[in-house]
Amino acid sequence: MPTADQVTDRVREILQNLPDAAGVYLMKGDTGNILYVGKAKSLKNRVRSYFQNPAGLTAKTRVLVRKIRDIETIVTAGEVEALVLENNLIKRHRPPYNISLRDDKHYPYIRLSVQEPFPRLTVVRRVQKDGARYYGPYVGAGAMRATLRVIHDHFPLADCDIVIDGTAERPCLQYQIGRCKAPCTGYQSRADYLETVAQVRLFLEGRDRELIADLSARMEHASEELAFERAARLRDQIRHIEQTLTRQRITTPGGGEVDVYGLARVGDWVALQVLFVREGSLVGTKGFVWEDRSGLDNAEITRSFVQQFYADDVPVPQRLLLPVELTDADAMADYLSDLLGRRCHIEVPARGRGMALLQLAASNAQKSLEQRLNAERAGEKGMVALQRLLRLPEPPQRIEGFDISHIQGDLTVASLVVWEGAGPKKSDYRHFRIKGTHGPDDFLAMEEVVGRRYRKLLDDGAALPDLVLIDGGKGQLGMALKAMAEAGLTVENRPLVFGLAKERGEKFERVFLPGQKNPIALKPGAPATRILQQVRDEAHRFAVTYHRKLRSLRIQDSELDAVAGVGRARKRALLTTFGSVAGLRKASVDELLAVPGMTRPAALAVFSALRAPAAEQAEAVETKRVGGMLLTRQRTANEDK
């Protein structure tokens, strides 16, 4: 509890004039920096409680209160509105005394284009109001791939992107291996294809009893018609589907869509694990582990997590099973119900199957936390090993790694990755387009990116890293040192810079240090070696990923640039809506016309220009001579994949 002289006149004045209404409060420090964002049913009661009841505060909350120099309040129409505003402010400002998920991923969905004559499955990361059916999100990509694998093995849907109109001359390889019935050639009727689509929908929606009943009826009918081969195929299909569903099956009270939460704590570390159960099947899990600097209790941590987790791309389930009671459970249920569009129920089971599921989630959270703590300990051990290897006065806390990527000097890019403690700090990653026309010159590219990086840090007054890893040998290291000197860093105030590379003919990597003639040989598998290799490999991955992205954008730009009536604004709108040229190829004229700024002539031009290459590819004929015979076959777009 702050003493009387620690509570500023500004804070005293605010405490006397707090509104007795729902809203959000922002606690600020010396420089106006936001320390904590909270919401309250009554701002007056909630904010004053920080300054009136020290026995009810944790040690870390008391530290927070001592730092408060100003409090801003925002009145809202009610608790639900306060929850929404609180979430937005936390995401925008990321206050140090709030829980922040830092999870900006767009999770994948399986999209079934039921609005098309012959629906097909695709994987997307955004849900659009286009009439298609979306299943997910699949927080674990492995679960999504397994689901698609089962579908393609047992439900013969077309997975190509050609126009299916029954006029193709011959089927592709998927028909030959039994994974498609070739509706493109007219071998399969639309009615029969749609029956398969209906079965896929039952499978994806977890309606396995209906699916098995439908397939069993078809098997009986085939047997009655003496079509024993078709009946045997249906029997095998039923058996495989039952085995798959049994492996995924979890008995949930009430069925439907349920998210189950587990929480574990060790010291200042917290782990939360979510099990995603859909119609009794476990479709994925998602875990978060972080160091709780805010001193929040389990209920507040769970509330903050739930509030932020469903704010973006993650659909709200019908029910949440939580390990603790929330103080504002009714307001949270109203908030989630608004997102869902129907009632969402929050439950805290004390017995039965619900309690067993909570224990399963808690066990998963505990395992995630143990893995993270083991990684932290391994990271600390590696940093101590680096200290000994490089003869540093103390273990390094932050490593920055650089790498260059290009193809013969084309689209040269650089990456910066950051390693702190046990692993990467991805929020601090940066990539760079090399501005100079250096051609395939890694040395000059490294000089440019290192100079740009550390000039900016010095201009901003930001802290420097302890170590700087350059992917390369003496040449790259020399250029990095030159760039640092030109940026204003001398031997006395610059971080330790070193190169990591293999010498010609050497099997193992070596560390090249400034002013040291002979490099240091790294011992394979040693803790210091593992950390340096991880930083180098991550820098390489990040650089290559960015380079591939730029190449892909160049290809997309060139394809759309050739379409009459599509300028910069329309091109941007099309790529924003459909994500890529591959997505555009699958769009109908009406879908293209729905993009802001598009006209019918422009939509027709895009449709014709992008569909033509696929059609030409599908009609391509491959000819080769085998044993004196000239063989000809049609090569389809699907085979080229």
C-alpha positions in Angstrom: 0.0 0.0 0.0 1.5 3.4 -1.0 2.1 5.8 1.8 0.4 9.2 1.9 3.3 11.0 0.2 3.4 8.3 -2.5 -0.2 9.0 -3.6 0.1 12.1 -5.9 -2.3 15.0 -5.7 -3.5 14.0 -9.1 -4.5 10.5 -8.0 -6.2 11.9 -4.8 -8.3 14.2 -7.0 -9.2 11.4 -9.3 -10.2 9.1 -6.4 -12.6 11.8 -5.1 -14.4 12.2 -8.5 -14.7 8.7 -9.9 -18.0 7.9 -11.6 -20.3 5.2 -10.1 -20.8 3.6 -13.5 -19.5 0.7 -15.6 -16.3 1.4 -17.6 -12.6 1.0 -18.2 -9.7 2.5 -16.2 -6.1 3.0 -17.3 -3.4 3.2 -14.6 -0.4 5.3 -15.8 3.2 5.7 -14.6 5.6 8.6 -14.4 5.9 9.2 -18.2 2.2 8.6 -18.9 3.0 5.0 -19.9 0.0 2.7 -19.4 0.7 0.2 -16.6 -2.6 -1.6 -16.4 -6.0 -1.6 -18.0 -9.0 -2.9 -16.2 -12.8 -2.9 -16.4 -15.4 -2.5 -13.7 -19.1 -2.6 -13.1 -18.6 0.4 -10.8 -15.4 2.4 -11.6 -15.8 4.2 -8.2 -15.7 1.1 -6.1 -13.2 -0.9 -8.2 -10.5 1.8 -8.5 -10.8 2.9 -4.9 -10.3 -0.7 -3.7 -6.7 -0.5 -4.9 -6.0 2.2 -2.4 -8.2 1.2 0.6 -7.6 -2.5 1.2 -3.8 -3.4 1.2 -4.4 -6.8 2.8 -6.5 -7.9 -0.2 -3.7 -7.1 -2.7 -0.9 -9.3 -3.9 2.7 -8.2 -3.5 3.0 -7.4 -7.2 -0.3 -5.4 -7.2 1.1 -3.3 -4.3 4.1 -2.6 -6.5 1.8 -1.6 -9.3 -0.1 0.8 -7.0 3.1 2.5 -5.9 3.9 3.3 -9.5 0.6 4.9 -10.3 0.8 8.6 -11.1 -2.4 9.1 -13.1 -5.7 7.2 -13.7 -7.9 7.7 -16.8 -11.4 6.4 -16.8 -13.8 5.8 -19.7 -17.5 5.3 -18.9 -19.3 2.7 -21.1 -23.0 1.7 -21.5 -22.5 -1.5 -19.5 -20.2 -4.3 -18.5 -20.2 -6.0 -21.9 -19.2 -2.8 -23.6 -16.5 -2.4 -21.0 -15.2 -5.9 -21.7 -14.9 -5.1 -25.4 -13.1 -1.8 -24.8 -10.8 -3.3 -22.2 -9.8 -6.0 -24.7 -9.1 -3.5 -27.4 -7.0 -1.3 -25.1 -5.0 -4.3 -23.9 -4.2 -5.4 -27.4 -3.2 -1.9 -28.5 -1.0 -0.9 -25.5 0.1 -4.3 -24.1 0.4 -3.0 -20.5 3.1 -4.8 -18.4 0.6 -5.6 -15.6 -2.0 -7.2 -17.9 -2.0 -10.7 -19.3 -1.3 -10.4 -23.1 -1.7 -13.4 -25.4 0.5 -12.1 -28.2 -1.2 -14.5 -30.5 -1.9 -12.9 -33.9 -2.2 -16.1 -35.9 -5.1 -16.7 -38.2 -6.0 -20.4 -37.6 -6.8 -22.6 -40.6 -10.3 -23.7 -41.6 -11.5 -26.3 -44.0 -13.8 -24.6 -46.5 -16.4 -26.6 -48.4 -17.8 -24.6 -51.4 -21.3 -25.9 -51.1 -22.5 -22.9 -53.2 -20.8 -24.4 -56.3 -22.3 -27.1 -58.6 -19.4 -29.5 -57.6 -18.2 -28.4 -54.1 -14.6 -28.9 -53.2 -12.5 -28.6 -50.1 -9.8 -26.0 -49.6 -7.8 -24.7 -46.6 -8.3 -21.0 -45.8 -7.3 -18.8 -42.9 -10.2 -16.3 -43.1 -14.0 -16.9 -43.0 -15.9 -15.0 -45.6 -19.6 -14.6 -46.1 -19.6 -16.3 -49.5 -22.1 -19.1 -49.0 -19.5 -21.8 -48.3 -19.4 -24.0 -45.2 -16.4 -23.4 -42.9 -15.1 -26.0 -40.4 -12.6 -25.1 -37.7 -10.6 -23.4 -36.5 -8.0 -26.2 -36.5 -5.6 -24.7 -34.0 -3.3 -27.7 -34.5 -2.4 -28.0 -38.2 -1.7 -31.7 -37.7 -5.3 -32.4 -36.8 -6.5 -30.6 -39.9 -4.2 -32.5 -42.2 -5.3 -35.8 -40.6 -8.9 -34.9 -41.2 -8.3 -34.0 -44.8 -6.3 -37.3 -45.3 -9.3 -39.3 -44.0 -11.7 -37.4 -46.2 -9.5 -37.9 -49.4 -9.0 -41.6 -48.6 -12.6 -42.4 -48.0 -14.8 -39.8 -49.7 -13.9 -39.3 -53.4 -14.2 -35.6 -53.8 -12.4 -33.7 -56.6 -9.4 -31.8 -55.3 -8.3 -30.1 -58.5 -9.1 -26.5 -59.4 -10.3 -26.9 -63.0 -13.8 -26.1 -64.1 -16.0 -29.2 -63.8 -18.5 -29.2 -66.6 -18.3 -32.9 -67.8 -16.5 -32.0 -71.0 -12.9 -33.1 -70.1 -11.6 -35.7 -72.5 -10.1 -38.1 -70.0 -9.7 -38.3 -66.2 -6.5 -37.6 -64.2 -4.5 -39.8 -62.0 -6.8 -39.3 -59.0 -9.4 -41.3 -60.9 -7.0 -44.1 -61.6 -6.2 -44.5 -57.9 -9.8 -44.3 -56.8 -9.7 -40.9 -55.1 -12.0 -39.2 -57.6 -14.9 -40.5 -59.8 -14.1 -38.0 -62.5 -17.1 -35.7 -62.7 -15.0 -33.5 -65.0 -15.5 -36.1 -67.7 -19.1 -36.9 -66.9 -18.2 -40.3 -65.5 -19.9 -39.2 -62.2 -23.3 -37.5 -62.1 -23.8 -34.3 -60.1 -26.5 -36.1 -58.0 -24.0 -38.8 -57.1 -21.3 -36.3 -56.4 -23.6 -34.3 -54.1 -24.3 -37.5 -52.1 -20.6 -37.7 -51.4 -20.6 -34.1 -50.4 -23.4 -34.7 -47.9 -21.4 -37.6 -46.4 -18.3 -35.3 -46.0 -20.5 -32.7 -44.3 -21.8 -35.3 -41.8 -18.2 -36.3 -41.1 -16.9 -32.8 -40.6 -19.9 -31.9 -38.4 -19.3 -34.9 -36.1 -22.6 -36.4 -37.0 -21.1 -39.9 -37.2 -24.2 -41.8 -36.3 -26.0 -40.4 -39.3 -23.0 -41.0 -41.5 -22.6 -44.6 -40.5 -26.3 -45.2 -40.8 -26.3 -43.7 -44.3 -23.3 -45.8 -45.4 -24.8 -48.9 -43.8 -28.0 -48.4 -45.7 -26.1 -48.1 -49.0 -24.1 -51.3 -48.2 -27.4 -53.2 -47.5 -28.8 -51.9 -50.8 -25.7 -52.9 -52.7 -25.9 -56.4 -51.2 -29.6 -56.7 -52.2 -28.7 -55.8 -55.8 -25.9 -58.4 -55.6 -23.3 -55.6 -56.1 -20.9 -57.4 -53.7 -17.8 -55.5 -54.7 -19.5 -52.1 -54.0 -20.9 -53.5 -50.8 -17.4 -54.6 -49.7 -16.0 -51.2 -50.4 -18.7 -49.6 -48.3 -18.0 -52.1 -45.5 -14.3 -51.2 -45.5 -15.2 -47.5 -45.6 -17.5 -47.8 -42.6 -14.8 -49.7 -40.6 -12.1 -47.1 -41.3 -14.4 -44.2 -40.4 -15.4 -45.9 -37.2 -11.8 -46.4 -36.2 -11.0 -42.8 -37.0 -13.9 -41.4 -35.0 -13.2 -43.8 -32.1 -9.6 -42.4 -31.8 -10.9 -38.9 -31.7 -13.9 -39.5 -29.5 -14.2 -37.9 -26.1 -17.4 -38.2 -24.1 -18.6 -34.7 -23.3 -21.7 -33.8 -21.2 -24.3 -32.3 -23.5 -22.2 -32.7 -26.7 -22.1 -29.8 -29.1 -19.2 -27.3 -29.2 -17.2 -27.3 -26.0 -13.9 -25.6 -25.1 -12.3 -27.0 -21.9 -9.7 -24.9 -20.0 -6.8 -26.2 -17.8 -4.5 -24.0 -15.8 -1.2 -24.7 -14.1 1.2 -22.5 -12.1 4.8 -22.9 -10.9 6.2 -19.8 -9.1 5.7 -16.8 -11.4 5.0 -19.1 -14.5 1.5 -19.8 -15.7 0.2 -22.2 -18.4 -3.3 -22.3 -19.9 -4.4 -25.1 -22.2 -7.6 -25.2 -24.2 -9.1 -28.5 -25.5 -11.4 -28.0 -28.5 -14.1 -30.6 -28.5 -16.7 -30.6 -31.3 -19.6 -33.0 -31.2 -17.6 -35.3 -28.8 -14.4 -35.3 -30.9 -11.2 -33.7 -29.8 -10.2 -31.6 -32.9 -7.3 -29.7 -31.4 -5.5 -28.1 -28.5 -3.9 -24.7 -27.9 -1.6 -23.8 -25.1 0.0 -20.6 -23.8 2.8 -20.3 -21.3 4.1 -17.0 -19.9 5.8 -15.5 -16.9 3.1 -13.6 -14.9 4.7 -10.3 -14.0 1.3 -8.9 -12.9 0.6 -11.1 -9.9 -3.0 -11.9 -11.0 -4.9 -14.7 -9.4 -6.2 -17.7 -11.4 -9.7 -16.2 -11.9 -8.3 -12.9 -13.4 -5.8 -14.8 -15.6 -8.6 -17.0 -16.9 -10.9 -14.1 -17.5 -8.3 -12.1 -19.4 -7.4 -15.2 -21.5 -11.0 -15.9 -22.4 -11.7 -12.2 -23.2 -8.8 -11.9 -25.6 -8.8 -15.3 -27.1 -12.2 -15.1 -28.8 -12.0 -11.5 -29.9 -10.6 -12.2 -33.3 -10.6 -15.3 -35.5 -11.5 -18.0 -32.9 -15.2 -18.9 -33.0 -17.0 -18.9 -29.7 -18.3 -22.4 -28.7 -21.7 -23.1 -27.2 -20.1 -23.9 -23.8 -17.0 -23.2 -21.9 -15.8 -25.4 -19.1 -13.5 -23.3 -16.8 -11.4 -24.4 -13.7 -12.4 -21.3 -11.6 -15.4 -19.1 -11.1 -15.3 -15.7 -12.7 -16.3 -12.7 -10.7 -18.1 -11.3 -13.8 -19.3 -14.5 -15.2 -22.7 -13.1 -16.3 -21.1 -10.2 -18.2 -18.5 -12.5 -19.8 -21.3 -14.9 -20.9 -23.2 -11.9 -22.4 -20.0 -10.8 -24.2 -19.3 -14.2 -25.7 -23.0 -14.6 -26.6 -22.8 -11.4 -28.6 -19.8 -12.8 -30.5 -21.5 -16.2 -31.0 -24.9 -14.8 -32.1 -26.7 -17.1 -29.6 -26.3 -18.1 -26.0 -22.9 -19.2 -24.7 -22.8 -21.0 -21.4 -19.9 -20.8 -18.9 -19.7 -23.7 -16.5 -17.3 -24.7 -13.6 -18.0 -28.5 -13.2 -17.3 -29.9 -9.7 -17.9 -33.6 -10.5 -18.6 -36.1 -13.2 -17.4 -36.1 -16.8 -17.0 -32.3 -16.9 -14.6 -32.4 -14.0 -12.7 -35.2 -15.7 -12.2 -33.1 -18.8 -11.0 -30.2 -16.6 -8.4 -32.5 -15.1 -7.3 -33.7 -18.5 -6.9 -30.0 -19.6 -5.0 -29.2 -16.4 -2.7 -32.2 -17.0 -1.9 -30.9 -20.5 -1.2 -27.4 -19.1 1.1 -28.9 -16.5 3.1 -30.8 -19.1 3.3 -27.6 -21.3 4.6 -25.7 -18.3 7.2 -28.3 -17.4 8.5 -28.3 -21.0 8.8 -24.5 -21.0 10.6 -24.5 -17.7 13.0 -27.2 -18.9 13.6 -25.1 -22.0 14.3 -22.1 -19.8 16.8 -24.0 -17.8 18.4 -25.4 -20.9 18.6 -21.9 -22.3 20.2 -20.6 -19.2 22.7 -23.4 -19.3 23.4 -22.6 -23.0 23.9 -18.9 -22.2 26.4 -19.8 -19.4 28.2 -22.0 -21.9 28.3 -19.1 -24.3 29.8 -16.9 -21.6 32.6 -19.4 -21.1 33.1 -19.9 -24.9 33.3 -16.2 -25.7 35.0 -15.2 -22.4 32.2 -12.8 -21.4 32.0 -11.1 -18.0 28.4 -12.5 -17.5 25.9 -14.7 -19.4 24.4 -12.9 -22.4 20.7 -12.0 -22.2 20.0 -11.1 -25.8 21.4 -12.3 -29.2 20.6 -10.7 -32.5 21.3 -12.8 -35.7 21.5 -11.7 -39.3 21.3 -13.6 -42.6 21.0 -12.6 -46.3 18.9 -14.3 -48.9 18.7 -13.8 -52.7 18.9 -15.7 -56.0 21.9 -14.5 -58.0 21.4 -11.1 -56.5 17.7 -10.8 -57.4 15.4 -9.5 -54.6 18.1 -9.5 -52.0 16.6 -9.4 -48.5 18.0 -9.7 -45.0 16.6 -11.1 -41.7 17.1 -10.1 -38.1 16.0 -12.6 -35.4 16.3 -12.2 -31.7 17.0 -14.8 -29.0 16.4 -14.2 -25.4 16.9 -16.8 -22.7 15.2 -20.0 -23.7 14.2 -19.2 -27.2 13.2 -16.7 -30.0 11.5 -13.4 -29.3 9.5 -13.2 -32.5 7.9 -9.9 -31.7 11.3 -8.3 -32.2 12.1 -10.0 -35.6 12.6 -7.7 -38.5 13.2 -8.2 -42.2 14.8 -5.8 -44.7 14.8 -5.1 -48.4 18.3 -4.4 -49.4 18.2 -0.9 -51.0 21.6 -0.8 -52.6 22.1 -2.4 -56.1 24.8 -4.8 -54.8 24.0 -7.8 -57.1 25.0 -11.1 -55.6 27.2 -9.5 -53.0 26.5 -10.8 -49.5 29.3 -8.7 -48.0 27.8 -5.3 -49.1 24.3 -6.5 -48.3 25.4 -7.4 -44.7 27.1 -4.0 -44.4 23.9 -2.2 -45.4 21.6 -4.1 -43.1 23.8 -4.0 -40.0 24.4 -0.3 -40.5 20.6 0.4 -40.8 19.8 -1.7 -37.8 22.2 -0.1 -35.3 21.9 3.5 -36.6 18.2 3.2 -35.8 18.9 1.7 -32.3 21.3 4.6 -31.6 18.9 7.2 -32.9 16.0 5.8 -30.8 18.2 5.5 -27.7 17.3 1.8 -27.5 19.3 -0.9 -25.7 21.9 -2.8 -27.7 22.0 -6.6 -27.7 24.8 -8.5 -25.8 25.8 -10.6 -28.9 25.4 -10.1 -32.7 25.7 -13.3 -34.8 26.6 -12.9 -38.5 25.9 -15.8 -40.7 29.2 -16.0 -42.5 32.9 -15.9 -42.1 35.6 -13.3 -42.0 34.3 -11.4 -45.0 30.8 -10.8 -43.7 32.1 -10.2 -40.2 34.5 -7.5 -41.5 31.7 -5.7 -43.3 29.4 -5.8 -40.2 32.2 -4.3 -38.0 32.7 -1.6 -40.6 29.0 -0.8 -40.6 28.9 -0.6 -36.8 31.8 1.8 -36.8 30.2 4.0 -39.4 27.0 4.0 -37.3 28.9 5.3 -34.3 29.7 2.1 -32.3 33.3 1.7 -31.2 35.2 -1.2 -29.7 34.3 0.1 -26.3 30.6 0.4 -26.7 29.5 -2.0 -29.3 28.2 -5.5 -28.6 30.4 -8.5 -29.3 30.0 -9.3 -33.0 31.1 -12.7 -34.4 30.6 -14.8 -37.5 29.4 -18.4 -37.7 30.5 -20.5 -40.6 32.4 -23.6 -41.8 35.8 -23.2 -43.3 36.5 -24.8 -46.6 36.8 -28.6 -46.3 35.8 -28.5 -42.6 33.0 -30.7 -41.2 32.2 -28.6 -38.1 31.3 -25.0 -37.7 33.6 -22.3 -36.2 33.2 -18.9 -34.5 35.1 -16.0 -36.1 35.8 -13.3 -33.6 37.1 -9.7 -34.3 40.9 -9.4 -34.2 41.4 -13.1 -33.7 43.3 -14.9 -36.4 42.1 -18.4 -35.7 38.4 -19.2 -35.3 37.1 -21.2 -32.4 36.0 -24.8 -33.3 32.6 -25.6 -31.9 32.0 -28.9 -30.2 29.0 -30.8 -31.9 26.0 -31.1 -29.6 27.4 -28.8 -26.9 24.9 -26.3 -25.3 26.7 -23.3 -26.7 26.8 -24.9 -30.2 23.1 -25.7 -30.1 22.1 -22.1 -29.3 24.3 -20.6 -32.0 23.0 -23.1 -34.6 19.4 -22.4 -33.6 19.9 -18.6 -33.9 21.6 -19.1 -37.3 19.0 -21.5 -38.6 16.2 -19.3 -37.5 17.7 -16.3 -39.2 18.1 -18.3 -42.4 14.5 -19.6 -42.2 13.1 -16.1 -41.7 15.2 -14.6 -44.6 14.2 -17.4 -47.0 10.5 -17.1 -46.1 10.5 -13.4 -46.8 12.4 -13.8 -50.0 9.9 -16.4 -51.2 7.0 -14.1 -50.3 8.5 -11.3 -52.4 9.0 -13.6 -55.3 5.4 -14.8 -55.0 4.1 -11.2 -54.9 6.2 -10.4 -58.0 4.6 -13.3 -59.8 1.1 -12.3 -58.7 1.8 -8.7 -59.8 3.0 -9.7 -63.2 -0.1 -11.9 -63.8 -2.6 -9.3 -62.8 -0.6 -6.5 -64.6 -1.4 -8.2 -67.9 -5.1 -8.1 -67.3 -6.8 -5.2 -69.1 -8.9 -2.9 -66.8 -7.0 -3.9 -63.6 -5.0 -1.1 -62.2 -3.1 -0.7 -58.9 -6.2 -0.1 -56.8 -8.2 -3.1 -58.3 -5.2 -5.4 -58.0 -4.8 -4.5 -54.3 -8.5 -5.0 -53.7 -8.5 -8.4 -55.5 -5.5 -9.8 -53.7 -6.7 -8.5 -50.3 -10.1 -10.2 -50.8 -8.9 -13.6 -52.2 -5.3 -13.7 -50.7 -3.5 -14.8 -53.9 -3.8 -15.4 -57.6 -4.5 -19.0 -56.8 -7.5 -17.9 -54.8 -8.6 -15.6 -57.7 -8.5 -18.6 -60.1 -11.1 -20.3 -58.0 -13.5 -17.3 -57.9 -16.6 -17.0 -60.0 -17.4 -13.9 -62.0 -20.1 -12.9 -59.5 -17.5 -13.3 -56.6 -15.1 -11.1 -58.5 -17.8 -8.6 -59.2 -18.5 -8.4 -55.5 -15.0 -6.9 -54.8 -15.2 -3.1 -54.2 -14.3 -1.2 -57.4 -14.8 -4.0 -59.8 -16.9 -3.7 -62.9 -18.4 -6.6 -65.0 -16.0 -6.1 -67.9 -13.0 -6.1 -65.5 -14.4 -9.2 -63.6 -14.8 -11.0 -67.0 -11.3 -10.0 -68.0 -9.8 -11.4 -64.8 -11.8 -14.6 -64.9 -10.8 -15.2 -68.6 -7.1 -14.3 -68.1 -6.6 -16.5 -64.9 -8.7 -19.4 -65.9 -7.1 -19.7 -69.4 -3.7 -20.9 -68.2 -5.2 -23.6 -66.0 -7.4 -24.8 -68.9 -4.4 -24.8 -71.2 -2.4 -26.8 -68.6 -5.2 -29.3 -68.2 -5.3 -29.9 -71.9 -1.5 -30.3 -72.3 -0.4 -33.5 -73.9 2.8 -35.2 -73.0 4.6 -37.4 -75.5 7.6 -39.6 -75.0 9.2 -42.7 -76.7 9.4 -45.9 -74.7 11.0 -49.0 -76.2 10.4 -47.8 -79.7 6.8 -46.9 -79.1 5.5 -43.4 -79.1 3.2 -43.0 -76.0 0.9 -40.0 -75.6 -1.0 -39.1 -72.5 -2.8 -36.1 -71.2 -1.1 -34.2 -68.4 -3.5 -32.4 -66.0 -3.1 -29.5 -63.8 -3.5 -31.8 -60.8 -0.5 -33.9 -61.9 1.8 -30.9 -62.1 1.1 -30.2 -58.4 
